Amino acid sequence: MRYILVLVFCLASLGLAQPRVGTEDGLTRLVFGIPNEAKLSLSRSGNEVSIRFQGTPPRNLRTLLNTPQVVGYRATPSPGGSTYVVTLRAGTSYRTLELANPRRLVLEVRSKTPTTTARPRSTSRAPAPVVVLDPGHGGIDPGAVGFVHEEEAVLEVALRTKKLLEARGIRVILTRTADKHLSANKAADLGLRAAMADSKRTLFVSIHANAAERAAQGIEVYYFGETIDQRLLSKAILENGGGALGQRLTREAQSVAQRLMRDLIAQANLKFSEQLALKTLRALVRETGAVSRGVHTAPFYVIRNARIPAILVEIGFVNHPAEGKKLATSAYRQQLANGLAGGIMAFLNSGNAQR
Ligand SMILES: [Zn+2]
């Protein structure tokens, strides 16, 4: 019993005393453990972000992190608790997110990568976000086949989405721009796409279409994680290459998902992915009037190692008698592109986006 009490005390006090720090190429994340009843407020002044906690023990400490994005942080007692001041390096931007169970605050600080091309009609010095769009399949792999071929429909939707985002000052990278596979080996093909979700980019959206044996329709959005739902697992196997290969890559992705469960830093990125998924589904359903099939997690191989918010969107069922035919039309593809661009912009403009 004494051990348990000691452990609980340590978790409660250490959590706030010293944030967990994670670094990746181009970013530093600080994760503060927060007691459930505590209040917090954030403010920024120059290169310093202040987080004032109330209902926490008073702290007095100073830590030098010396990462490319963060100089360090200090904590001083303030009324009812402590105030942490994190000193950012010049040329960085940050975003914050609160997580529950256990309650945490994530502060993510990212280097602003210099833009190589000048952006006309813009006086802002902030670099443009970089969005990676991944039209699934292509070349030897048509994907789902019905009234349209998945590989063709998702490519056109991606190209239309790219145009909309670029008109709003966003840089867009496509994993493919023609009816081509990236590799004849499906695992390598998915690996090449996944590698584009590196931390120099802002977010990653893989675009797919469904097929179902029974007449199903609607849009669903996924972020990476485990599932015990057999239907979702079957879909993941299919998108992960199908057959024995799809089963193997799905098992690999499931074990990554299990490992990520214990990684608070990775969990923070998955939380951002969930936000992106929710906003994208909302915008897609609003633009198209399609049935919402919800946001889910599943072990999709292509988003298993994403260092940035990453989702996989299923834009509809190619073999549904009504939806499949709509997916063949330019008008509906434009509505889907409006929805995708709208969801991505909503995410970039929200508190989750870079500031
Ligand atoms: Zn697909």
Residues whose N, C-alpha, C, O or C-beta is under 5 A from the ligand:
A	BS01	ZN	G136 G143 H208 A209 E239
